[in-house]
Structures are given as structure tokens and as C-alpha cells.
Amino acid sequence: MARTYFQSVVVQTRDLCSNVKHITFAPEGEEGFDYIPGQFVMIHFQNEEGVEINRSYSISAVPGEVGGFSLCVKRVDFGKGSTLLHGLRVGDEIKTSGPFGRFTLRDESPDDIILVATGTGIAPFRSMRDQIIKASAHSRVWMLMGVRHGDELLYHDEWQDLDAFCPNIHYRAIVSQPRPEDNWGGPVGYVTAFMDELADHIVPGRTTAYLCGVPPMIDAMRDVFVERGLNRREIRTEKFASPPDPKKADEAAPAAVEFKPAIIKKKKP
Ligand SMILES: Cc1cc2nc3c(=O)[nH]c(=O)nc-3n(C[C@H](O)[C@H](O)[C@H](O)COP(=O)(O)OP(=O)(O)OC[C@H]3O[C@@H](n4cnc5c(N)ncnc54)[C@H](O)[C@@H]3O)c2cc1C
């Protein structure tokens, strides 16, 4: 099936920390934007050689929170897509498509649901908030969040509130390299450190794990859950990685050598 592209206009940006932005978009010509929490959108733009490339970003907005969708984007050094997104201002437009993906909360009732995120890997879980609250009526939900520095605990207050007000939702955050200015009094290390605490809650046939973040974390955590007996179906993953740049379709074709940013136009004030 052909992919449907649409322009999305930036309606709000805010810094979540020094290198992560929460950016809200309104798809043009759409009355609303339907997606299932956990899905992602793609942005499309041209690289330095004029070849169109894409990047994927999980939707971090809870459905109904905004008219369109929000993304939570970490700026990667020399990263094409993330630098482009961090440079967007309110009124700028970008070519997008979606929603895509099947990293969604299954409609089932295991005893324990274990969500594991590093950094912006928290985005799809934030979008799942209402489903998580609903699921906590019949399952214990564990949200494990790992970051390097204390200020990178994205949406930390929101998760603390869920932990405080929902008896079956347990938020655990861990920082691997806290700095003095972080004033971090919590656990130090990696998300794997929570596995002992959760030992009694990782039971084949009664636990589902959802892992989201950079590939090394996913691979390490998947191994932990496999060692504890969970099968493939019980471990769901979303790896945050970029696709390899496509080659030019025809090197002899007139090359668009000039770099064209994906920001098509600025909205008139
Ligand atoms: C389904 C899906 C959902 C995603 N959702 C999000 C999301 O919600 N938020 C988000 O920020 N990203 C998300 N990503 C990752 C995103 O698509 C890009 O891979 C990321 O933004 C880097 O792209 P870039 O073009 O800026 O860097 P690139 O030009 O692709 O990479 C530049 C260099 O940075 C390295 N690099 C790439 N990613 C990282 C990283 N995360 N940390 C450190 N170094 C890195 C690369 O190895 C490369 O050397 C998602 C990926 C997928 C597949």
C-alpha cells in the first residue's frame, strides 16, 4: 500500500532537558490524528546528497491531549533527523507519515506488566498512560526508567504522580552517572539493577515485558527476561535506531546537490 504523506506544523516546543525537546505538531488538513498509543510517525527530509531519508519517532502524547501528536526527541550529535527537529520553530512544517507500528499494549491481563525504558524510550509509555491506568485494575504495572544524568528523567513528575495515586503502578527510576547538580538521592546504576526486586514478578505465562530504547539496552534486557523464562511473545520491543541511508537511485540522474531542509515554509504570523 502506498504511504500517505502529510505536512505537519509545529504548534509548540518545550525543553524537557538540555538535549531533549517535546514538540507538538498539527497535521495539516486533518481534523484530528488517530493513533494507538505506542505507535510512531516518520519524518521525511533530504540528506546532504539530496536523497530523501526518514527517521521514526514514537508519539509521546496521550490520545486527546493535543489535536495532533507530540514527539519527545533527543538531539544526537551530528544526527540529521534530531538536529532538524530541534531546529524547528512554531509555525514550521515538516513532511510526515504515519502512524505506524505494533508496539502497543496488548489487551490481556497478565499478573505483571513490566515496562522498561531508557531516555526517550519513555515516549510510547507516556502515550499509553490511560491504558496503563486501566490495566492496573487487574495487573501490577512496573515502569523502570534508566538515564545517565538526573535531569534526563523525562516526565518524571507525571510518573511519580501515577506511582503515588495508583496502588498498582510502580515507578522506579535509576541514574547511571548522577552529577552533583542533579541532587539525585535515588538508586545509581542501570535498569538491570531492578531485576532482583522484580524476581518474583517475572513468571512465564503471567508476565509481559515491554522494552523501549537504544538497541544495547533492549538486547541486554531481553537476555535477562529470557534467562528468567519469558518467551518471545512475552517480551515486546521497540528499538530506537536509524535506518541506513539509501543510495541515490540513479547516480547519473541530475543530482539535487544542494541540501534542502525539510522545513517547507514558515507560517505567516
Ligand atoms: C520506531 C522508532 C521510534 C523512535 N522513537 C524515537 C523517539 O521517540 N525519540 C528519539 O529521540 N528517537 C527515537 N527514535 C530514534 C530516531 O529515529 C533516530 O534514530 C535518532 O533521532 C537519531 O537520528 P539522527 O538522524 O539524529 O542521527 P543519525 O544521523 O541517524 O546518527 C548520527 C550518529 O549518532 C548515532 N546515534 C543514533 N541514535 C543515537 C542515540 N539515540 N544516542 C546516541 N547516538 C546515537 C548514530 O550511530 C550515528 O553515529 C526512534 C527510532 C525508531 C526506529
PDBQT file of the ligand as one rigid body, heavy atoms in Angstrom, charges set to zero:
ROOT
HETATM    1  C1  LIG A 301      10.265   3.039  15.910  1.00  0.00    +0.000 C 
HETATM    2  C2  LIG A 301      11.274   4.076  16.357  1.00  0.00    +0.000 A 
HETATM    3  C3  LIG A 301      10.874   5.051  17.258  1.00  0.00    +0.000 A 
HETATM    4  C4  LIG A 301      11.802   6.025  17.677  1.00  0.00    +0.000 A 
HETATM    5  N1  LIG A 301      11.378   6.964  18.570  1.00  0.00    +0.000 NA
HETATM    6  C5  LIG A 301      12.258   7.914  18.989  1.00  0.00    +0.000 A 
HETATM    7  C6  LIG A 301      11.833   8.890  19.955  1.00  0.00    +0.000 A 
HETATM    8  O1  LIG A 301      10.684   8.905  20.427  1.00  0.00    +0.000 OA
HETATM    9  N2  LIG A 301      12.739   9.844  20.325  1.00  0.00    +0.000 N 
HETATM   10  C7  LIG A 301      14.020   9.859  19.834  1.00  0.00    +0.000 A 
HETATM   11  O2  LIG A 301      14.792  10.769  20.214  1.00  0.00    +0.000 OA
HETATM   12  N3  LIG A 301      14.437   8.928  18.936  1.00  0.00    +0.000 NA
HETATM   13  C8  LIG A 301      13.597   7.968  18.504  1.00  0.00    +0.000 A 
HETATM   14  N4  LIG A 301      13.997   7.029  17.591  1.00  0.00    +0.000 N 
HETATM   15  C9  LIG A 301      15.363   7.144  17.034  1.00  0.00    +0.000 C 
HETATM   16  C10 LIG A 301      15.334   8.112  15.827  1.00  0.00    +0.000 C 
HETATM   17  O3  LIG A 301      14.585   7.529  14.772  1.00  0.00    +0.000 OA
HETATM   18  C11 LIG A 301      16.736   8.392  15.288  1.00  0.00    +0.000 C 
HETATM   19  O4  LIG A 301      17.416   7.175  15.127  1.00  0.00    +0.000 OA
HETATM   20  C12 LIG A 301      17.531   9.316  16.209  1.00  0.00    +0.000 C 
HETATM   21  O5  LIG A 301      16.842  10.557  16.377  1.00  0.00    +0.000 OA
HETATM   22  C13 LIG A 301      18.918   9.607  15.585  1.00  0.00    +0.000 C 
HETATM   23  O6  LIG A 301      18.695  10.078  14.293  1.00  0.00    +0.000 OA
HETATM   24  P1  LIG A 301      19.571  11.243  13.665  1.00  0.00    +0.000 P 
HETATM   25  O7  LIG A 301      19.192  11.362  12.226  1.00  0.00    +0.000 OA
HETATM   26  O8  LIG A 301      19.513  12.461  14.503  1.00  0.00    +0.000 OA
HETATM   27  O9  LIG A 301      21.058  10.673  13.808  1.00  0.00    +0.000 OA
HETATM   28  P2  LIG A 301      21.811   9.830  12.694  1.00  0.00    +0.000 P 
HETATM   29  O10 LIG A 301      22.212  10.767  11.597  1.00  0.00    +0.000 OA
HETATM   30  O11 LIG A 301      20.995   8.646  12.336  1.00  0.00    +0.000 OA
HETATM   31  O12 LIG A 301      23.035   9.310  13.559  1.00  0.00    +0.000 OA
HETATM   32  C14 LIG A 301      24.179  10.103  13.818  1.00  0.00    +0.000 C 
HETATM   33  C15 LIG A 301      25.090   9.328  14.745  1.00  0.00    +0.000 C 
HETATM   34  O13 LIG A 301      24.523   9.229  16.057  1.00  0.00    +0.000 OA
HETATM   35  C16 LIG A 301      24.451   7.873  16.491  1.00  0.00    +0.000 C 
HETATM   36  N5  LIG A 301      23.165   7.744  17.207  1.00  0.00    +0.000 N 
HETATM   37  C17 LIG A 301      21.957   7.482  16.663  1.00  0.00    +0.000 A 
HETATM   38  N6  LIG A 301      20.997   7.466  17.620  1.00  0.00    +0.000 NA
HETATM   39  C18 LIG A 301      21.628   7.718  18.792  1.00  0.00    +0.000 A 
HETATM   40  C19 LIG A 301      21.177   7.842  20.119  1.00  0.00    +0.000 A 
HETATM   41  N7  LIG A 301      19.881   7.685  20.453  1.00  0.00    +0.000 N 
HETATM   42  N8  LIG A 301      22.087   8.147  21.071  1.00  0.00    +0.000 NA
HETATM   43  C20 LIG A 301      23.396   8.321  20.749  1.00  0.00    +0.000 A 
HETATM   44  N9  LIG A 301      23.881   8.215  19.486  1.00  0.00    +0.000 NA
HETATM   45  C21 LIG A 301      23.016   7.903  18.532  1.00  0.00    +0.000 A 
HETATM   46  C22 LIG A 301      24.476   7.057  15.231  1.00  0.00    +0.000 C 
HETATM   47  O14 LIG A 301      25.045   5.777  15.478  1.00  0.00    +0.000 OA
HETATM   48  C23 LIG A 301      25.349   7.903  14.304  1.00  0.00    +0.000 C 
HETATM   49  O15 LIG A 301      26.719   7.626  14.538  1.00  0.00    +0.000 OA
HETATM   50  C24 LIG A 301      13.124   6.029  17.170  1.00  0.00    +0.000 A 
HETATM   51  C25 LIG A 301      13.503   5.031  16.253  1.00  0.00    +0.000 A 
HETATM   52  C26 LIG A 301      12.603   4.072  15.857  1.00  0.00    +0.000 A 
HETATM   53  C27 LIG A 301      13.029   3.015  14.866  1.00  0.00    +0.000 C 
ENDROOT
TORSDOF 0
